[in-house]
């Protein structure tokens, strides 16, 4: 089950445009976050397993940790 013909080209072009587009929201590209992990990360074509979910959670936390720390200081 490889990529559909032209799909990779479309995805590459889409994300190249998306990356440079002006956004009114925070966006973090985590495309290469699983690079170097040599174990299975998916239950199927779409759903992450526990190893991948942990990695995604760590990445998300690293991005929101500064805001959490600011909020914690304001509460004290």
N, C-alpha and C positions, 0 to 999 in steps of 0.2 A: 504494500500500500504506500507507494511513493507520493510525492506532491503531485497535484494536478498540473498539467502543462501550463506554464506561464504564471502559476500561483506564486512561486518564489519571487519572480520578477515583480509581480504586483505588490507583494508584501514589502519587498525592499524599497520600491518606489514610494509606497504609502508612508512607511516609517521615515524615510528621508525627508519627505514633505512635512510630516507630523512633527518631527524633531525641530524643525526651523520655524514652524508656525507659531504665531503669538497665541498664548493660552491664558485663560483667566482662572487656572487651577494649577495645583502643584502636580508635577509629573516626574517620575523617576524611572529611567530605563533600566530594567533589571534583566535584560536579554541574556547577558553572559553570567548570570549568577550561579548557574549550575555547571559551568565549565570546570573541569577537573574532578568532578564527582563521578566515580566509576561504578556506581551501583544504580539499580533500577530506581527511577524517581516517579513513575506513573503507574497507576492501577489500570488505566486504559489510555486511549488517545487523548483524553481531556483531563482526567482527574489525577491530582498529585497523591502520592502516598505520604506516609508519616514523615519520612526523611525529607522530602521536598517541602512539605508543609512547615516543618521546623525551620528550614532554610528561609522560606518566604517570610515566616514570622520574625526571624532575626533581622532580615532586611527591612521589613516594615518598621520594626521597633527602632532600628538604628536611624531611620528617617524621622520618626515622631518623638524620639527620646528628648531632644532639646525642648520641644513644646511641653512635654510632660514635666520636665524639671522646672520650667518657668512657672507652670500652673501650680506645682507643689510649693514653690517658694512663696507665691502669692497667697496660698492658703494658710501659711504659718504666721 
